[in-house]
Amino acid sequence: MQEIIGNLWDLHDQGFCIGVPTNGNCRRDGRAVMGAGVAFAAANRFPTLPILLGAKLRAFGNHA
């Protein structure tokens, strides 16, 4: 493992995979709860992410 200090999204733009920690719950409208930190930033950067993740959570549950 290598620790890198910098902007997370710059790494994403360079092709790195970014893990987005969420709490695995869905809102009443079906969107995944994207609380704070990385999850919140990811939801702002990719507006359809809570919708897509919510659909997966409802279909398959929250698995590690």
Buried (B, 14 or more C-beta within 10 A) or exposed (E): EEEEEEEBEEEBEEEEEEEBEBEEEBEEEEBBBBEEEBBEBBBEEBEEBBBEBBBEBEEEEEEE
